[in-house]
Amino acid sequence: MSQTKREQVISHLRYLRQELREMHLGIKEDDLFPEPGELRGIIAQLEALLELVEGNTRIQSNSKAS
């Protein structure tokens, strides 16, 4: 994985980890569940991260097959 993509993945993961920690604390301490829009946002970020990682994997596997 190129350094730029690696940095993007790390950045996405840090952001998602922080968001999920905040949601968890809200549930644990205040019994407040996140808004559906917040959950959709996290899911969209996870999907974007997956596409970033899978896109790179597909490129590597195609170049190895050649």
C-alpha positions in Angstrom: 0.0 0.0 0.0 1.4 3.4 -0.9 2.3 5.8 1.9 -0.5 8.2 0.9 -3.2 5.5 1.0 -1.8 4.2 4.3 -2.0 7.7 5.7 -5.6 8.0 4.5 -6.5 4.7 6.0 -4.9 5.6 9.3 -6.7 9.0 9.3 -10.1 7.3 8.6 -9.5 4.8 11.3 -8.6 7.4 13.9 -11.7 9.4 13.1 -14.0 6.4 13.2 -12.5 5.2 16.5 -13.1 8.6 18.1 -16.6 8.8 16.8 -17.4 5.3 18.1 -15.8 6.0 21.5 -18.0 9.1 21.8 -21.1 7.1 20.9 -20.1 4.3 23.3 -19.7 6.8 26.2 -23.0 8.4 25.4 -24.7 5.0 25.6 -22.8 3.9 28.7 -23.0 7.0 30.8 -26.2 8.7 29.7 -28.2 5.9 28.1 -28.5 8.0 25.0 -28.4 6.2 21.7 -26.9 8.0 18.7 -29.2 9.6 16.1 -29.8 7.4 13.0 -28.0 10.0 10.9 -24.8 9.6 13.0 -24.9 5.9 12.5 -25.4 6.3 8.8 -22.4 8.6 8.7 -20.2 6.1 10.5 -21.4 3.3 8.1 -20.6 5.6 5.1 -17.1 6.2 6.5 -16.6 2.5 7.0 -17.7 1.8 3.4 -15.4 4.5 2.1 -12.5 3.0 4.0 -13.4 -0.5 2.7 -13.4 0.8 -0.9 -10.1 2.5 -0.4 -8.5 -0.7 1.0 -10.2 -3.1 -1.5 -9.4 -0.8 -4.4 -5.8 -1.0 -3.5 -5.9 -4.8 -3.0 -7.6 -5.3 -6.4 -4.9 -3.3 -8.1 -2.1 -5.2 -6.4 -3.7 -8.6 -7.2 -4.1 -7.6 -10.8 -0.5 -6.5 -11.2 0.7 -9.7 -9.5 -1.4 -11.8 -11.9 0.3 -10.2 -14.9 
